[in-house]
Every structure is written in C-alpha cells, then in structure tokens.
C-alpha cells in the first residue's frame, strides 16, 4: 500500500468516527431544530449543549471532507499530489462523480464561513444560519458515504467494516 493509499484510508477511518458523531447530533438533537430566534438567543443549558455539539460536529465533518478527504481522493484519482484551488478541486470531483454538484459545495462553504462568526450575529440571523447547517448535515453525511463508495468501487481503498 502506498503512502497516498494509506493517507486516504486513514481519512476514511477518521471520517467514520466523525460522521458517527454528527449522525448522533442529527438523530438525538432534532427536538432543538429548527432553531427559533428566541432559541438562538437562549441560555437554556441543554439547548446550548445540543447546538454547540452540533456545530462542532458539523464543522469538523465539513472541514475534514474539504481539507483532507477531497484533496486525498483527488490525488488518488489523478495520481498527482498537487493541491488544487477549491473551485478546481470541486469541478474535478464533480466530473469524476464524487460530488453531485459544485454549487452545493460552494454553498456549504458559505454556511461554514457564516457559522465561524455566528457569535457576532443577531438572533434571527444566527437561527437562520444554524437551521441552514442543520438542513445540510444529512447531505454532508451522504457525501462521506458517496465518496467512500466511489473509492471502493474504483479500488482506491479496499472495503472495510462500517
């Protein structure tokens, strides 16, 4: 197994754990979503914990996909470890069939960027941004699975237990 293959395998292993935690948030904290503007401004401890956990898990999953998985998968597909600009990376992965639409990933980047500054938002904007992220979490989990299936199908990694 090459170093490139090994890094891709490690990335999928890490994403399995990250995805499991995000799926737990989606499953167990659905009662807190959609967030209202009052909820976004709330100091209710259980709600704050649920939102904070979701934000951490969503951000970690999105960042790991974008910064680790996509570049490593692109390297495995192309045989070239050159880091590409994000737009070109999305376009290449779309052409390969790894991602469904480039626009969805551009939008996801925008959601993540807004979430980075969520502390500075008013309650209405914070609620809208949280709900946008919440609505995209299942698609993020689906993307991880889609990428794994692609890698297995194209023999970039061997199948492993889920």
N, C-alpha and C positions, 0 to 999 in steps of 0.2 A: 504494500500500500504506500502510495507516495505521500509526501508531506501535505500536498494540496488535498488529496483524498481524506487524509486524517483530519485536517482542519475542518473540512466540510462535515465529516462525520461528527466531530466534536460540537460543531454548531448545531446540528440537528438534535444531538443529545441534550444540549443546553436548552434549546427551544422546546423540547418535550416537557421539561420541568417548568419553564416559564409559561408555556401555553396551558399547562395543567392549573397553575395558579390563577391565570387570567380567566379560564373557564370556571373556576370556583367563584370568582367575583361575579361573573355573569349569572351563574346559577343561584348563588346564595344571597346576593345583594340586590336582586331585581326589585324587591319591595321599596327600595330607596329611589328608584328611577321610574319615569323621568323625574328629574330634579326640578322643583319649582324655584322661583326666585327667592321665596322665603326659605326653602330648604337649603339653597346655596349659601344663604347668609346665616344659617342656623349654627348654633353651638351645641346641638344635641350630640352627646358623645358617640353613640352608636352610629349615627348618620355620618359624623365626621370620620370615624374609623373606616366605615364602608367606602366612602368616597375617596379617602386617602389611599386605601388599599387598592381600589380600582385604578386610580390614577397611576400609582407606582407600577402596577402590573401591566397596564395598557402601554405606558411609556416604555417600560423595559422590553416588552414584546416588540413594539414598533421599532425601537432603536436597534434591537438585536437583529431583526429582519433586515433593516436598512443598512446597518453598518457592518454586519458580519455575514448573514446568510446571502443576501443578494450579491455582494461582491465575490464571495467564495463560490457561489453557484455559477456566476458569470465566468469566473476563472476556470472552473471545471468544464463548462460548456465550450469555451473558446480555446482553452489550453494556454491562456495568457493571464498573468497575474497583475497586469496593469490596472490601476484604479481608474475608473471612468467617472466623468461627471454624472451626477444623479440622473439628469434627464436622459443621457445616453444609456446609462445602466437600465433605466425603466424601459426605454424603447427596445433595447436588445432582449431583455427578459420577456417583453410582450411578444416580440417576433418569435421567440423560442417557444412561447406558450406557457411560460411560468406564471406570468401575471395576466389577468384578464384585460385590464385597461390601464393605460398610463395615467389618465385623468384621475382615476380612483386613488392612485398613489400620490399624485400631486396634492389632491385634497386632503389625504391623510397627513401629509407633511404640514399642511396649513393648520389642521386641527392640533397636531402636536406642538407646533410653534405657538399657537394661541394658549394651549394648556401650560406651556412653560411660564407664561406671565399671568396665569389665572388669578394669582393673589392681587393683582392690580385692577381687576375687572370689577364692574358693578355687579350686583347680584343677578340681574337679568341676563347680562352677557355671560357671566360665569355659568349660570344654569344652562343656557343655550349651548355653550361650548362643552360642558360636561355631558349633556344629552347627545350631542353630535358624536363625541368619542364613544359613548355607551352604545349608540346605534351602529358604530363601525367595528366594535370589538368582535362580534361573530365573524365578520368578513376577514378580520385580521387572523383569527384562528383558522378559518378556512384556507387562507393564503398559505399559512405554515404547512398545513396538510397537503395542499396542492403542490407546493414546492418539494415536499418530501416524496410524494408520489412521482413527480417528474424525475427527481434524482434517482429513485429506484428503477423506474421504467427505462431510463437511459443508462442504467448501470453506472451511475456516478457514485452511488453508495449501494451497499447490499441492504436488503430488507432487514429490519430489526423490530423487536417487540415493541408494541405501543402501550 
